[in-house]
Amino acid sequence: MSFNFYTNAVSRASRGLAAAIFILGLALIGVGFLIYVLRDLFAILFSIIFCIAGVGCAITALRILWTMRKFGRINSHYSEPHRENVKIHIEDHYDV
């Protein structure tokens, strides 16, 4: 009498996972080989990507600084917070 502690689904899932890991390993080997052979091309591509990312970061930082400078000028005109044409009415209602 034999007992099966796993089903056919578990076997198929583990085989599928092993196949996916094997394909991923072969793909990584292929990419590594391509980078080794074409290192000048990949160096140029990566340098272009990093330059574009750097320009994007610099532009975003300048936009934030420019916006904060505009907000600083707006807030510097007022020495204390106030609003024009606003009246505050306080009514005392004491219920005893």
C-alpha atoms as one frame of an Amber mdcrd trajectory, in Angstrom:
protein
   0.000   0.000   0.000   1.516   3.348  -1.051   0.575   6.822   0.025   0.956
   9.876  -2.182   1.623  12.941  -0.060   1.428  15.256  -3.047  -0.941  15.563
  -5.938  -0.257  15.812  -9.628  -0.927  19.571  -9.415   2.008  20.024  -7.057
   4.247  18.094  -9.411   3.146  20.192 -12.396   3.633  23.432 -10.452   7.142
  22.476  -9.355   8.066  21.459 -12.913   6.682  24.747 -14.242   8.634  26.705
 -11.644  11.824  24.793 -12.491  11.296  25.490 -16.205  10.733  29.205 -15.553
  13.878  29.445 -13.420  15.872  27.595 -16.107  14.654  29.969 -18.833  15.426
  32.976 -16.630  18.940  31.626 -16.030  19.543  31.178 -19.754  18.231  34.677
 -20.440  20.559  36.154 -17.806  23.511  34.283 -19.305  22.584  35.622 -22.756
  22.268  39.203 -21.551  25.553  38.928 -19.674  27.281  37.612 -22.773  25.817
  40.411 -24.910  26.987  43.023 -22.426  30.473  41.483 -22.452  30.649  41.438
 -26.251  28.979  44.787 -26.885  30.212  46.688 -23.841  30.867  49.888 -25.795
  27.298  49.945 -27.101  25.832  49.264 -23.673  28.088  51.873 -22.075  26.824
  54.470 -24.542  23.180  53.424 -24.000  23.496  53.542 -20.214  25.286  56.894
 -20.314  22.474  58.326 -22.472  19.851  56.961 -20.062  21.666  58.410 -17.032
  22.100  61.800 -18.730  18.400  61.975 -19.603  17.465  60.992 -16.047  19.856
  63.625 -14.645  18.407  66.356 -16.846  14.904  65.334 -15.792  15.851  65.494
 -12.106  17.514  68.877 -12.539  14.485  70.308 -14.360  12.126  68.982 -11.693
  14.285  70.424  -8.906  14.444  73.828 -10.625  10.673  73.868 -11.081  10.169
  73.089  -7.380  12.646  75.776  -6.328  11.060  78.326  -8.680   7.583  77.536
  -7.343   8.762  77.807  -3.734  10.429  81.131  -4.542   7.128  82.444  -5.938
   5.315  81.281  -2.803   7.996  82.952  -0.675   7.443  86.263  -2.458   3.693
  86.030  -2.002   4.005  85.272   1.710   6.659  87.941   2.309   4.163  90.732
   1.489   2.156  89.902   4.590   3.769  90.210   7.967   1.022  88.255   9.694
  -1.728  86.098   8.277  -4.885  88.013   7.479  -7.687  88.145   4.962  -9.192
  91.168   3.383 -12.948  91.813   3.651 -13.443  89.147   6.299 -15.334  89.974
   9.481 -15.512  87.615  12.407 -18.690  87.700  14.448 -18.626  86.221  17.895
 -21.926  85.752  19.624 -22.143  84.742  23.230 -25.008  82.382  23.903 -25.120
  81.129  27.421 -27.813  78.596  28.121 -28.348  78.235  31.813
